[in-house]
Amino acid sequence: MARRRRSREMAVKVLYQADMSGVSITEAFRLFCEHFGGSEQSMVFAKELLDGIDAHFDTINSLISQFSEHWRLERMSRVDRNILRLAVYELLGRPDIPAKVSINEAVELGKKFGTEESGAFINGILDRIRSHLRSGEEGAGQTEDGATSRETAEAGGEADGA
């Protein structure tokens, strides 16, 4: 299994723990590492993701709420909600990770940790958020052919090793 996938799994478990117990993301990560550990590389990337989610928590939740038709955030399963938080952070704050990779990884996490419907549910919400974010990029950071820097990276950029 790729290092970044292990890191994402670790991040989802930490987010779930924080959500269930009411402790901070930082404290949940500390407890997770203390009890379960992991490779140094996996923990470093997981911490980067968790720090980013923590820093943009309200914005992430707002986007999820805005684009999840007929679903209030608190009514979603904790697993799906936290996978969405992870992926939305990657879409917002990690231009080094192609949007397609973030969405595919989230769908796979949903299939692994969620319900039978989680993959499709997560994919639908993330696709709407991705489209919204992409439309917000129009005119900014475009190449001569009109592609955004994110699209250029997706078309010919390197995969993140997921």
N, C-alpha and C positions, 0 to 999 in steps of 0.2 A: 504494500500500500504506500502511496506517495506521501512524503513528509507533510505537504500542505493539507492533504486530506485528513491525516491524523490530527493536525493542528486544528482544522475546522471541527472535527468531531470533538476534540477536547474543548474548544470554545463553546460549542452547543451544550455540552454537558455542564460546563461552568455556568453558562447563562441559565440553564434549567435549574441548577442548584440555587442560584441567586434568586430566581423567580419563585421557587418553592419555599425557600427558607426566609426570604426577606433580608438577607445579608447583602452587602455591596458586592459588585462584580469583582472588585479587588480582593475582598476577603474570601469570596467563593473560589477564586483562582488560587489563592494561597492555600486554602484547605484542600483543594483538589490536588495540587502539587505535593502537599505534605502526605496525603494518603495514597495517591496513585502514581505520582511522578510521570515520567515520560522522557523522551530524548531531549537533550538541550535544544536542538534545532526546532523540534516540534513545539516546545514550550515557548521559545522566543517568538515564533510566528503567531501562536495562539495569543500570547500576551499583547502583541501588536494589534491584533484584531479586537481583543477585548477592551484594550485602552481606547481604541477608536470608537467602538460601540458605546462605551461609557461616556466619552466626550460628546457624542452626537445623539445621545439616547432619545431626547425629546423630538428632534428632527426626524429620526428614524421611525419612531412610533407614529408621528404625525403622517408621514408618507404611507406607512402601512395602513393606517386608519382611512386615509383619503382614498386609497385604491383597492381596498377590500370591500367590495360591494356587499351590503347586507350583513356584514360581520363587524361587530365591535371587537376591538383588540382584546379586551378582557374575556370575551366569549370564545376566542380561538383556543385550540389546544395549546398547552404550554410548549410542547415540542415544536409545533408549526410556527408559533409566534416567535420563538427564539431562533429558529432557522431563518425565518424572514429577517429578523434583526441583523443577523450575521451577513446575509446576502445583500441587504440594503446598504449596510455600511460599506461593503466591498464596492457596490455600484457607485456610491457617493464619494468615498474617501480613498479608494485604491485604484487610481488610473493605470497602475502597472498590471492589474489583473483584468483581462478582457471580460466584458459583461457576459458573454456567452459562457465563459468558464464559471463565473460566479453563480449564474442561474443553474447551469448543469450540476454543479457541486451541491447546490441547495436542494435541487430535486432529488439527487441521490441520497442526501442526508434524510430527506423526508421519507423516502422509500425505506431506508434502513431503520430509522427511529420512530417514524410516525405511523399513521394508519394507512389503509389501502388507498385512500383518497388524497393523502398528504402531498404526493408528488405533483398531481394535477392542480391542486389548490395553490401550492407554493408557486408553481410555474405561472399560473394565471396572474397572480398578484405581481410577481416580479416582472413579468412581461409588460404589464401596464405601467409599472414604475419606471422600467427601462425606457419605454417609449416616451414617457413624460420627461425624464431626464435628458434624453436625446433631443427632444424638441426644444428644450431649454438651452442646448448647446448651439443651436442654429445661429450662424453668423459669428460665433466666437470660436477661435481655434480651428477654422476650417482650412483645408488644403486647397490648392488651385482647382481641383475637381469637385469641390464642395463637400468632401468627406470631413467629418470631425476628426480630431486627433484620436479619439477613442475608437472610431470606426477604422481608421487607418491601422491602429494597433491590433484590432480584431482581425482585420483582413490579412495582414502580413506580419504582425508582431509575434513575439515568442509566447508560447503558452507558459503558464506559471508553474508547470510541473505537477499539476493536480492529479 
